[in-house]
Amino acid sequence: MNTGDARPTPTPERPNFGERKTMERDDLPALRALGFDDNELRELGLWIPAVGAPADLAEMYVRRSKERHTADSFNALREQVRRMCAHAQSEEKKVRHVWFEQRSASKAYVRREEFENATAAITDLHLSKTLYVFKTSRLSRRGMGQVGLLLDTFAARGARFYVVSENIDSATRSRVTLAAMSEIAREQAADISQFTKLGIDANKAAGKWTGGVTPFGLHSAGGKLEHDPKEYPLARRIAEYLLDRKTPNWIADKLNKERKVSRTGKRWTGPGIISLAHAVTWAGLVAQRDRILDEHDQWTGKYHRGGSPLMDKNGHPIACGEGVITFAEHVKIKSILASRSQKGTSIGDRTRGKREIVALLSASLRCGLCAGPMANGGVNYRCYARQTEGESSCKGVATERTRIDSAVETLWINHVLSLSPESDTLHAIAKEWLSYKDPSKEARKAQVLAALESAVGRQMGLNKERWVIGRMSEADYEYLMSELSAQIDAHKTELATLSVEADLSPLMDPEALTALWNGAGIGGQRALLKATLTEKGIVLAAPRCRGDRTPILDRLTVHWRDESDPSALAAVDAGMDLVERTRQRRKAAENV
């Protein structure tokens, strides 16, 4: 049996700040992308890696909400960096890393990885003690609920953040001042969102293209969709195939054989053709799509696919320029695709709900020829590229599902029993298993954290009413503050309880581990397996010839997260005996 590289990869939560092989800054590519030349970086003190005690080092966070890549669009960002560097020099601090991203700070569903890395460098890795931002709005637009928690975390570690343009030092200025500035930033975000939506709705009603990725075959010019000279001929050809009742997979295979690629340079797929056919914008029409809401009826930033044409007051679809197909052709293509759907199956039926998981390895098995994923094909696993893009993409690898599932079960128990008790993988398994077994606990943690942010924000607002505006009596203030403090303490206590580490002892015992695996079901087994593998997963080598009798274990290359511990081999042997006895009992029960 072959085994893959078992060295653990760094997790996104704790970025890898390992030793540099050269004297080049880790953030140099980002600084050059901002438009700085090497001479100016030397003048700003951002040329060589900063070294020193954490108290003498600082992180710098630069953000804007929308992604733009033109040269002029970086002028303001470069000026922000210059002013923050000037302030750092006045405090005799060296900037250790400049973190830059183009993400919204007002939407709770948007994860800001660079912001998390900047704060983690201070709060978790203790590499520096100061975080520089240009304005409070660059730090967060979610109000004092988020900024207050950040203040608590920094204060507990003797760290600070400094807002350069507003001259606010979290170590010396009142929390009330920060509360006011952060709430102003939050209100500005709400106003910007409202005005933006009004503008988009007005442009849609006027038949203008409101932005985003245009459908294949079209591009935007002057607020209207027009035929793209390079893409339109192929797009129209796809439309004619669909009107001729060719299946999406047939179309994808034919285009791939001719080495035709999509706009992104990738191969065509059947699902990609279907998505294109359902897009009303492909017909040059304004789309009206429903927003995807979370359990609290808050927008997640995503829309449901497909959509319908936006109608004018007379009931006619509103056009936003030229289309690859006409509205009549769009209706006909949708009718053709709908005629192939089979109710209650995976073929074009969107009313059947979410399918039950039946395949153990559909998320982790990789084709040995193209390194792409392998999908469940009923009784076997098949190369997904071969299935959706045709033989021109990959000749494909296939294997019986039950055989390889049984082999991976053996490998997983073998590997887990061989791990050291201090292994990070064991903790990852416990976390993944608890998340699968009790999803309500993870959901509750998110709810408690949101409630804690809200309570801290209300506490800061209360301080503002009493001490800044002065329109609240001392008695009312004392009563409300005691109630809020009790809520905050209760939320913190519950959050600490929900964050208690799991018991790892069942993962050390062969019999308990086997019982855990057998009782987990397919969904639980997938969660357990996911926690032990890297992104490379399990690679199935192609057979040497038709009817190849090579044992399935010898065709598998498993990329584990952690290396095995040689001292645990006795437990492995005991575990393998137990697995084999369990398998024999299963076969005997099936025969009866």
SEVOBA-377496 format. One record per residue (C-alpha): residue in three letters; x, y, z. Coordinates in steps of 0.2 Angstrom, whole numbers, plus 5000, padded with zeros to 4 digits. Last residue first. Example, Ala and Ser with C-alpha at 12.3 -4.5 7.8 and 13.67 -1.06 7.14 Angstrom:
BEGIN
SER506849955036/ALA506249785039/
//
This chain:
BEGIN
VAL485549225037/ASN486849265023/GLU486849445028/ALA487149405046/ALA488649295042/LYS489349435031/ARG489149565045/ARG489949445058/GLN491449425046/ARG491649605044/THR491649635063/ARG492949495065/GLU494049585052/VAL493849755060/LEU494349675077/ASP495849595071/MET496349765063/GLY496149855079/ALA497249735089/ASP498549755076/VAL498449945076/ALA498449945095/ALA500149855095/LEU500749975082/ALA500550125093/SER502350155097/PRO502750185078/ASP501650345079/SER500850375062/GLU501050545053/ASP499650665052/ARG498550745039/TRP498450585029/HIS498650585010/VAL498050415005/THR498750334989/LEU497650184984/ARG498050054971/ASP498949934983/LEU497449934994/ILE496349874979/PRO497349714977/THR498049714959/ARG496949594949/ASP496849694933/GLY495349644923/ARG495749764909/CYS497549824911/ARG498649914923/PRO497149984933/ALA497150174936/ALA497750224953/LEU496450284966/VAL497050444975/ILE496350474992/GLY496150654998/LYS497250794991/GLU496450925003/THR497250835017/LEU496350685026/THR496050645044/ALA494550765048/LYS493650715031/LEU493650525036/LEU492650565053/ALA491450675043/ARG491250545030/GLN490950415043/GLY489550525051/GLY488650545035/ILE488750355030/GLY488150295047/ALA489150335063/GLY488750165072/ASN490150065063/TRP491450205065/LEU491150225084/ALA491050045087/THR492750025078/LEU493450165089/ALA492750085105/GLU493449915101/PRO495149985095/ASP495350105110/MET496250265108/LEU494950365098/PRO493650325112/SER494850425125/LEU494750585115/ASP493450675126/ALA492850835118/GLU493551005122/VAL492451135131/SER491851275119/LEU489951265123/THR490351285141/ALA491451445138/LEU490051515127/GLU488751485140/THR489851575153/LYS490151725141/HIS488251735137/ALA487851735156/ASP489151875159/ILE488451975145/GLN486651955151/ALA487152005169/SER488052155163/LEU486552205153/GLU485452195168/SER486652295179/MET486852425166/LEU484952445165/TYR484752475183/GLU486252585185/TYR485752695170/ASP483952715176/ALA484552765193/GLU485852885186/SER484552975175/MET484752965156/ARG484853115144/GLY486753155147/ILE487253145129/VAL489053085132/TRP488953005149/ARG487252925151/GLU486652895133/LYS488352855127/ASN488652725141/LEU486952645136/GLY487552635118/MET489152545124/GLN488052425133/ARG486952395118/GLY488452355108/VAL489052235121/ALA487352155121/SER487352135102/GLU489052055101/LEU488551935115/ALA486951885106/ALA487951855090/LEU489151745100/VAL487751655108/GLN486851615091/ALA488551555083/LYS488851445098/ARG487051385097/ALA487251335079/GLU488851235084/LYS487851145098/SER486351115086/PRO487451025074/ASP487650885087/LYS488250725079/TYR489050815064/SER489850955074/LEU490350835087/TRP491150715074/GLU492150865066/LYS492750925083/ALA493250755089/ILE494150715072/ALA495050875072/HIS495650845090/LEU496250675085/THR497150755069/ASP498050875080/SER499050725087/GLU499550735105/PRO498950555108/SER500050495094/LEU499250415080/SER499250235075/LEU497450195081/VAL496950335069/HIS497850255054/ASN497250075056/ILE495450135059/TRP495550235043/LEU496450105032/THR495249965036/GLU493750085033/VAL494650135016/ALA494749955011/SER492849925014/ASP492350075005/ILE493450014990/ARG492649854989/THR490849914992/ARG490950054978/GLU491649944963/THR492950044954/ALA493050164940/VAL494450274932/GLY494250394918/LYS494850414900/CYS494950594904/SER494350754896/SER494150694878/GLU493150544886/GLY491750664890/GLU491550824901/THR490250764914/GLN490650584917/ARG492450584912/ALA492750734923/TYR491750654937/CYS492850494937/ARG491750354942/TYR491350264959/ASN490350104958/VAL488650034962/GLY487650194959/GLY488950304950/ASN489550404965/ALA490750534960/MET492650534958/PRO493550704960/GLY494950764948/ALA496750704949/CYS496650674930/LEU497350494929/GLY497250434947/CYS495550494949/ARG495250564967/LEU494150504981/SER493750624995/ALA491950694993/SER491150544984/LEU492050424997/LEU490750355008/ALA489250354996/VAL487450345002/ILE487050525007/GLU485150555007/ARG484650674993/LYS484050844997/GLY482250884991/ARG481250794978/THR480550954970/ARG482051004960/ASP481950864948/GLY483150874933/ILE483750694934/SER484150654952/THR482550564954/GLY480850594962/LYS480050664946/GLN481050624930/SER481650774920/ARG481950754902/SER480450864897/ALA481051004908/LEU482651024897/ILE481551034881/SER480351164890/LYS481851264896/ILE482551274878/LYS480851324871/VAL480651464884/HIS482351534880/GLU482051524862/ALA480451624864/PHE481451754874/THR482751764860/ILE484451684861/VAL486251754862/GLY485551914869/GLU485652094865/GLY485252234877/CYS484452254894/ALA482752184889/ILE481252204901/PRO480052064899/HIS478252114895/GLY476852124908/ASN476252294904/LYS476952374919/ASP478652294915/MET479252124919/LEU480852064926/PRO481251894918/SER481351744930/GLY482651674941/GLY483951534937/ARG484951514953/HIS484351574970/TYR485351724976/LYS486751754988/GLY487351885000/THR486651785015/TRP485151905017/GLN484351895035/ASP482751795038/HIS483451735054/GLU483651555048/ASP484651625033/LEU483951705018/ILE484351674999/ARG483751814989/ASP482551784975/ARG483051824957/GLN482351944944/ALA483451944928/VAL483452084915/LEU483352004898/GLY484751984885/ALA484251804881/TRP485751744891/THR485151854905/VAL483751734907/ALA485051604913/HIS484251434912/ALA485251384897/LEU486951444904/SER486651344920/ILE486251184910/ILE487851204899/GLY488851214915/PRO488051064922/GLY488550964907/THR490351024908/TRP491551124897/ARG493351134899/LYS494251274908/GLY494951434900/THR493951554911/ARG492851604896/SER492551424892/VAL493651314881/LYS493451234864/ARG494751094862/GLU493651014848/LYS493450854858/ASN492950974873/LEU491651054862/LYS490950884858/ASP490950824876/ALA490050974882/ILE488750964869/TRP488450784873/ASN488350814891/PRO487050954889/THR485950844878/LYS485550884860/ARG483750934858/ASP484051034842/LEU483651194852/LEU485051144864/TYR486251124849/GLU485751294842/ALA486051374859/ILE487851294860/ARG488151364842/ARG487551534847/ALA488851534862/LEU490251474850/PRO489851614838/TYR489651744852/GLU491251714861/LYS492551814852/PRO491451954844/ASP490551974861/HIS488752014857/GLU488052164867/LEU487352194884/LYS486952364889/GLY487552494903/GLY488752574890/ALA489552414885/SER489252244893/HIS489852084886/LEU488951934879/GLY489351754872/PHE489451674889/PRO488351764901/THR488951934909/VAL489851924927/GLY489152064938/GLY488452234934/THR486852324933/TRP486452304915/LYS485152434910/GLY483352404905/ALA482652564914/ALA481752454927/LYS483452374931/ASN484352544932/ALA483052604945/ASP483152444955/ILE485052454955/GLY485052634961/LEU483752604975/LYS484852454981/THR486452564981/PHE485552704991/GLN484952575004/SER486652495006/ILE487552665007/ASP486352715021/ALA486552555031/ALA488452565029/GLN488452745035/GLU487452685051/ARG488752555055/ALA490152685053/ILE489252805065/GLU489052655077/SER490952625076/MET491352815080/ALA490152825094/ALA490752665102/LEU492552715100/THR492252875109/VAL491252785123/ARG492652665125/SER493752805131/ARG495452845123/THR497052775131/ALA497452595125/SER496152605111/ASP497152745103/ILE496052855092/ASN496852995082/GLU495452995069/SER496452975054/VAL497652855062/VAL496452735071/TYR497652635083/PHE497352465090/ARG498052405106/ALA498852255115/GLY499052205133/ARG498352025130/ALA496752055139/ALA496552225132/PHE496652155114/THR495252035117/ASP494152155126/LEU494352295113/LEU493952165099/LEU492352115108/GLY491852295109/VAL492252325090/GLN491052185086/GLY489552235095/MET490152415094/GLY489552435076/ARG489652315061/ARG490552435050/SER492252365055/LEU494152415055/ARG494052515039/SER492552605046/THR493652655061/LYS494852745049/PHE496652715044/VAL497052555053/TYR498552505064/LEU498652355075/THR499852355089/LYS500652225101/SER501652105089/LEU502051925086/HIS500951865100/LEU500351715089/ASP498551705096/THR498051885100/ILE499251985089/ALA499551885074/ALA497851825076/THR497152005074/ALA498052025057/ASN497551845051/GLU495751875055/PHE495852035045/GLU496651945031/GLU495251815031/ARG493851935031/ARG492251815031/VAL490751895024/TYR489151825032/ALA489051965045/LYS489052105031/SER489652275036/ALA491552245033/SER491452215015/ARG492952135007/GLN494452194996/GLU495952135006/PHE497652205012/TRP498652145027/VAL500352245029/HIS501552145040/ARG502852185053/VAL502752375053/LYS504152435064/LYS503752555079/GLU504652715084/GLU502952795088/SER503352935075/GLN503852795063/ALA502152705065/HIS501352875062/ALA502252895046/CYS501852715041/MET500052745044/ARG500152905033/ARG500952815019/VAL499852665019/GLN498352775018/GLU499052865003/ARG499352694995/LEU497552654997/ALA496952814990/ASN498052794974/PHE497552604972/SER496052644960/ASP497152734948/ALA498052584943/THR496452484939/HIS496152324949/ARG494552344958/GLU493652234972/LYS492352324982/SER492352355001/ARG494052425004/ARG495352375017/VAL497152405024/TYR497652325040/MET499352365047/GLU500252245060/ALA501452325073/LEU503152285081/ASP504052365095/ALA503052285109/PRO503252115100/ALA505152125102/GLY506152145087/VAL506152105068/ALA505452185053/PRO505752095037/ILE506552215023/TRP505752335012/LEU504352415021/GLY505252545030/LEU504252685021/GLU505852745012/ARG506352565007/LEU504552535001/GLU504752694991/ASN506252634982/ASP505552464978/ASP503952534969/PHE502252534977/GLY500752494966/LEU499552404978/ALA500152244969/ARG501852284974/LEU501352294993/ALA500352134991/PRO501852044983/LEU503052104997/ASP501852045011/ASP502951905017/ARG504452015017/GLU506051955008/MET507651915018/THR507651735011/LYS507251565017/ARG505951635029/GLU505551545045/GLY503651505047/PHE502251625049/ASN500951495044/PRO499251565046/ARG498251505061/GLU496351495057/PRO496751445039/THR497551285045/PRO499351245041/THR499651075032/PRO500050925042/ARG501450805035/ALA500750645029/ASP501350645011/GLY500450505003/THR500450325008/ASN500650174996/MET500050005000/
//
